[in-house]
Amino acid sequence: MLRDLSLVVTGSRILTSNSTDPLPATIEIDKNGRISAFISKKSTIDSYDFLENNKFIDAGDNIVMPGIIDAHVHLNEPGRTDWEGFETGTKAAAAGGVTTVIDMPLNSIPPTTTVDNFKQKLNAAKGKCWVDIGFYGGIIPGNQNDLIPLINAGVKGFKGFLINSGVDEFPCVNEQDGQNSLFMFHAEMESSDDDNNNKSLETLDKTSYNSFLKSRPQSLELNAISLVTRLAKEYSTVRTHIVHLSASDAIDMIRKSKSDGVPLTVETCFHYLCLSAEEVPLGRTDFKCCPPVREKINQEKLWQALLDGTIDSVVSDHSPCTAELKGLDKKDDERDVIKAWGGISTLQLGLPVLWTEAKKRGCSFHNLYTWLSKNTAKQVGLQEKKGDIKVGHDADIVIWNPEETFVVTKDIIQFKNKVTPYMGRTLYGVVKKTIVRGNIVYDAERDGVINIPHGSFLV
Ligand SMILES: [Zn+2]
């Protein structure tokens, strides 16, 4: 029986859903990449002398925890491969301890709004993914008949916009389109008051981050979340999810909705928790995304909501583009923040970005695991096979050193466009190894991203 093992991971700090603190343990992985045994003590290679040397990993004092499941990523292939692609995006994921990504339906051309379009995406992704990948479908006006076939084809949910998405091929929906479907919302929506507000913005300084912030006030998110929570209550057999919550003013509404038993989940992003509007330097369009990074005081309230469970998960919303679309080919004081593409690139850096901030706040490794893996697995229906280290689960594991620091430089970034607001920052948390279904896909000691693309489609 022992002879069938493909990999063994042992260490003194292994975190599972069963313990609040990491504990000594040994994980045995079978030839199918599943966890076949979990032993509550550290082992030595002597017990596994039939294994090749590099098939026995002693993680020492590094943290060993379930791989990160980033449930909000834009890989933009096919169609916008100068922005990102399956290969570069999933290599970045592997380097960041992310073992599963869920790709968004928009910014690829075509968007994932029909089964035919979905097939084009799967074809484009074939043989290029270093980590496992699932897909969301999109809802746009008039594609209601495509939703059931898309579910049958394996999408994990649908994303719809209540405001201009930023790309022409993915128009926003209205309340009628929203009924009878399974949904995730980009929760910003304009009202007639906001239209007037937008007109007065034309006179503002377009190079200032503040002008952009004023153009996307919290009220847009409140309008949308009020509609979404109302619909979620009305159609309570459908699970509803709010993507990238930024507005803390909406927290009470969400809390009330959840306490009424509405099946609602909410995510926020690394940038809303770890960046603030006050710190955006002049011309730094790499800090721009929609909804926007808001003030420090807003960030504090998001942290409270995350810690009390009102916010379920933290994702990257990795939404890259070229440096030109960010206006970065211009001088700092000539960059138009209003016009620049709204999206932040974080995929490889989520764990250290969040840990650096969470550490200061006294958060535990179990907190990180809950926000980054456990709750995102559940959100996309993967909790029976991913998001935990336990017998029968896929051996998706990240091994990292929380005490070690590194500096974000262009050299280490695996995603296509080396544009990120975290450039130059010193972060706590160095990923040592990433394991996807028993395959080592990232090894800091062996040239970083290694092996061949082992990612499978979660459809
Ligand atoms: Zn997004």
Boltz pocket constraint, residues with backbone or C-beta under 6 A from the ligand:
constraints:
  - pocket:
      binder: B
      contacts: [[A, 72], [A, 74], [A, 104], [A, 317], [A, 318], [A, 319]]
      max_distance: 6.0
